[in-house]
Structures are given as C-alpha cells and as structure tokens.
Amino acid sequence: MTDKTYYTESPSATLRAWILSQMLRGAGWAALVVVGAMAIIGGLRLVSWLLPADPYASLDAVGQGARILSALV
C-alpha cells in the first residue's frame, strides 16, 4: 500500500474515484431492482402453475361438495 492519503492526492484523482464509486453504487442498485423484479415475476409464475387451467374448475368442485353435503344432511 502507498502512504498517500486521500487529501494528498490530486483533486482530479479524487473526483474520478468518487465518480467511479457513484457509478458502481448505481449499478448495484439497478442489479438489485432487476433481481427483485425477476423474483416477483417468478413468484407469480409459480402461483400460476399451482392454479387450475380452467378458472371455473374450482367453482365446480365447491358446488359438488355443497351438493354432497346437502344430500347428507
């Protein structure tokens, strides 16, 4: 390591380092947003695979259950 501290460097080198750190910070936040969006979309796809293809199929099952229950009572 060098014995040069941040206040003995040239102003342009300090500015370049600051710009680089800000750009990398922004890229990190953008990557976090993209990964978060992909996780949400993946979660929605997982839920859609668990649901039946026919949206009224579950209503038929509930109706059949109600008819069986009413026949027993």
N, C-alpha and C positions, 0 to 999 in steps of 0.2 A: 504494500500500500504506500501511497505517497503521503508525505507530510503536509501536503497542500490542503488547506481547509476551504470551505465554500466561500468565505469572504476574501480570500486571496486570489481566487480565480477571476478570470476576466468576466465582465458583465455579459458578453455575448455567449460565453460558455454556460454561464448560469441560466441565461434566458433559454438557450437550446435545451438544457436539461429539464427546465420547467415545462417547456412546450412538449417535450417527449413524454414526461410523466403525465401531463394532462391528456395527451392523445391516447396513451396506454390505459389510463383510467376510463376514458370514454369508451374505448374498445372493450374493456372488461364489462362495463355496464351494458353495452349493446349485446355482448355474448350472453350475459345473464338474462336479458329480456328475451332473446331468441330461444334460449333453452327453456325458459318459463313458458313461453307460448307453445313450444313443442310438447311440453309436459301436459299442458291443458288440453291441447288437441288430442294427444294420446289417451288421456283420461276419458275424453268424450267418445273416442272410438271404442275404447274398452267397454264403456257403458252401452254403446250402440250394439256391440256384439252380444251383450247379455240380453238385450231386449228381443222379443219375437219379431219375425219378419212381417207378420200380419199384425197391424196395430189393434185390430178388433179381436184377436185370438184370446187375449186375456179377459176381455169382457164376456166372451162365450163361456170360458171356464168358470167365471164368477157366477154367471147365470145358471149354469148346470149345477154348480154347488148349491145355489139357492133353491133350485127345484128339488134336488135330492134332500136337502134339509127340510123343506116344506112337506115332502112326502113322508118323512119320518115322524113329523110332529102331528 
